[in-house]
Amino acid sequence: MERVIKISPDGDVTFLTHGDDDLLQIGDPRIVRASHVRFSNTEKKWFVYLRLPGGKELKIQRGFAKRSEAVAEEVKLCQPLLFSQPDLVDLMLKIASVTDVTGDDSSG
């Protein structure tokens, strides 16, 4: 599997994970959510939410019947950001580590 791994000048490693990576066994890992997949009880679909600077969330308007499809979309959206917009990812992760944004939909 190909993916982007970002290593900062001070040695911090940032990458997208499903929690089963061998890299989590090294050092003192800290898992922070920069996005969420949630089920909408109203729309009966799974949606991806990206955390944005300022503590807001962006709901991706395309809903999915299966959670696995929404997770695949989450990966598709987030993985390129590590390479193309690393400063935005840093802001997303800083916000996520300070606050937990929740909506009226159940977490998934």
Residue pairs with C-beta under 8 A, 6 or more apart in sequence:
3 15
3 16
3 79
4 15
4 16
4 79
4 80
4 82
4 83
5 13
5 14
5 15
5 23
5 82
6 13
6 14
6 15
6 82
6 83
6 86
6 89
7 13
7 14
8 14
13 23
13 27
14 82
14 89
14 90
14 93
15 21
15 23
15 82
16 75
16 78
16 79
16 82
17 23
17 24
17 31
19 31
23 29
24 31
30 97
32 93
32 96
32 97
33 51
33 96
34 50
34 51
34 78
34 89
34 92
34 93
34 96
35 48
35 49
35 50
35 51
35 74
35 77
35 78
35 92
36 48
36 49
36 51
36 57
36 107
36 108
37 46
37 47
37 48
37 49
37 67
37 70
37 71
37 74
37 108
38 46
38 47
38 49
38 103
38 105
38 106
38 107
38 108
39 45
39 46
39 47
39 67
39 105
39 106
39 108
40 46
40 47
40 63
40 105
41 105
41 106
42 105
43 63
45 63
45 64
45 65
46 63
46 64
46 65
46 66
46 67
46 69
46 70
46 108
47 59
47 60
47 61
47 63
47 64
47 70
47 105
48 59
48 60
48 70
48 73
48 74
48 77
49 57
49 58
49 59
49 60
49 101
49 103
50 57
50 58
50 60
50 77
50 78
50 92
51 57
51 92
51 95
51 96
51 101
52 58
52 92
52 95
53 88
53 91
53 92
53 95
54 95
55 95
55 99
55 101
56 101
57 101
57 103
60 73
60 77
62 73
63 70
64 70
64 73
67 108
70 108
81 88
81 89
82 89
